[in-house]
């Protein structure tokens, strides 16, 4: 298998992962808000745990974004005979 195809697969995986996690975080925040737009939690512990979990997911999306950019650069800079 050629390195350009591997980089293309990694790029697609990173983009799908980034979009999926981003939508998941937004959906969780949307369903926690009340009619006034204020986030509501059942308890303080759940609020802290939820925010910590979402912060870790945001870090993972950053890793996906950087990995996707590196893979995109490798795909673009691949010589034509690899395809």
C-alpha positions as CSV (number, residue, x, y, z in Angstrom):
1,X,0.0,0.0,0.0
2,X,1.3,3.4,-0.9
3,X,2.0,6.1,1.8
4,X,-0.2,8.6,0.1
5,X,-3.3,6.3,0.4
6,X,-2.5,5.8,4.1
7,X,-2.3,9.5,4.6
8,X,-5.6,10.0,2.8
9,X,-7.2,7.4,5.1
10,X,-5.8,9.1,8.2
11,X,-7.0,12.4,6.9
12,X,-10.6,11.1,6.4
13,X,-10.5,9.4,9.8
14,X,-9.4,12.6,11.5
15,X,-12.0,14.8,9.8
16,X,-14.8,12.4,10.6
17,X,-13.6,12.1,14.2
18,X,-13.3,15.9,14.6
19,X,-16.8,16.5,13.2
20,X,-18.4,13.7,15.2
21,X,-17.0,14.8,18.5
22,X,-17.7,18.4,17.9
23,X,-21.4,17.6,17.1
24,X,-21.6,15.3,20.2
25,X,-20.4,18.0,22.5
26,X,-22.8,20.5,20.9
27,X,-25.7,18.1,21.3
28,X,-24.9,17.5,25.0
29,X,-24.8,21.2,25.6
30,X,-28.0,21.8,23.7
31,X,-30.0,19.3,25.7
32,X,-28.7,20.7,29.0
33,X,-30.0,24.1,28.5
34,X,-33.4,25.4,29.7
35,X,-35.8,27.8,28.0
36,X,-33.6,30.8,29.1
37,X,-30.5,29.3,27.6
38,X,-28.9,28.5,31.0
39,X,-27.2,25.1,31.4
40,X,-28.7,23.0,34.2
41,X,-27.1,20.1,36.0
42,X,-28.5,17.6,38.5
43,X,-25.7,18.2,40.9
44,X,-22.3,20.0,41.4
45,X,-20.5,16.7,40.9
46,X,-22.2,16.1,37.6
47,X,-21.4,19.6,36.4
48,X,-17.7,19.2,37.2
49,X,-17.6,15.7,35.7
50,X,-19.4,16.8,32.5
51,X,-17.2,19.9,32.0
52,X,-14.0,17.8,32.6
53,X,-15.2,15.1,30.1
54,X,-16.0,17.8,27.5
55,X,-12.7,19.5,28.0
56,X,-10.9,16.1,27.3
57,X,-13.0,15.6,24.2
58,X,-12.1,19.1,23.1
59,X,-8.4,18.2,23.5
60,X,-9.1,15.1,21.4
61,X,-10.6,17.2,18.7
62,X,-7.5,19.4,18.7
63,X,-5.4,16.2,18.2
64,X,-7.7,15.2,15.3
65,X,-7.5,18.6,13.8
66,X,-3.7,18.7,13.9
67,X,-3.5,15.1,12.7
68,X,-5.8,15.9,9.8
69,X,-3.8,18.9,8.8
70,X,-0.5,16.9,8.8
71,X,-2.2,14.1,6.8
72,X,-3.6,16.7,4.4
73,X,-0.2,18.2,3.9
74,X,1.2,14.7,3.2
75,X,-1.5,13.9,0.7
76,X,-1.0,17.2,-1.1
77,X,2.8,16.9,-1.2
78,X,2.8,13.2,-2.4
79,X,4.4,12.7,-5.8
80,X,2.1,12.0,-8.7
81,X,3.4,8.4,-9.2
82,X,2.1,7.3,-5.8
83,X,-1.4,7.6,-7.0
